[in-house]
Amino acid sequence: MTTRGRSRVARAGVPPRSSLARAEARAGLGLVLPSVVIVVVLVVAPILWSLLLAFKDLRLVELARAPLFGDFSTASIVEVLSSRRLWESMGATFAYSVIGTAGAIVVGLVAALALRKPFRGRGLVRALLLLPYVAPIVATTFAWRTLLNPQYGLVNAWGQALLGWERPVAFLTQRSAPVGLFGLELTVPVALSTVIAFEVWRTFPFAFLFLTARLEALPGDIEEAARMDGATPTQSFRHIVWPQLVPIVAVLTVLRFIWTFNTFDDVYLLTEGRAGTQVVSVGVYNYLVGRGDVGAASAQALLLAIVLAVLIAAYLRLAGRRGGES
């Protein structure tokens, strides 16, 4: 813009372009600033505080009087890493997360495929399948604990009456039990298997919902052409449907694994971490509330965060490599 043009703009009362840009920047900063403050206060500050507490040998009753800086020690981290319970809980957490995630996705996929074709009442059946995921966790765990109770639960009553069980099974308090399979006697973790089954039952509707939406978006003419060419339903699923579902299955795997790895309420409400079901999040709670050891609880929470960060970084790197190859 020439000098004469700028003078005309100034006389007309219109601010120059640089002033408009600065005004827009200030307005944008004013809109973003409240969200930034909330995130810093509610997310960043507690994380940094927990990080500092992990390097302190501190009890819960001393928390109010303890200084924020100073008196740093690695005693809590050494205590947590040298504890046998940590590695037991880590193994239980990985088993719970891997099997629970895989089971939820498989059951959700089967349900989505079974309800893919329209029939009378399909909408009602789909809505009913979402109930385990949307129902309150306290109500669902109470129902499961009642059904699995060895004294008056329906599962044991039906098992003894119909399946010939010799004695009731304490599904939520028994650590393990021998089971014969094809002439081999295997030791099955009863309580851990029960909480994994609950996790699969409660979270498969999440996978079912996403997979159903993806199946509804698939073009039907490709599968119809494959059927006309003589492809079986198995071949059609393997070569046409499954490749279209792989991206959404990958996203579901990551999301469900992270959420399952951090699960606390399901396990605690069912077993309180007893009988070999103490996952890492329950271990953090027991350190903090049961023993009042703030330093050890923060150290175990820090270890949990590190493991999750490593897993997420590995997945992102693998996903980026696949994207680059494609």
Helices and strands as residue ranges (DSSP letters): H 3-11, H 17-39, I 40-44, H 45-53, G 60-62, H 75-81, H 84-114, H 122-129, H 131-134, H 137-147, H 154-162, E 177-181, E 184-188, H 190-217, H 220-228, H 233-236, I 237-241, H 242-261, H 265-271, H 280-285, I 286-290, H 294-325
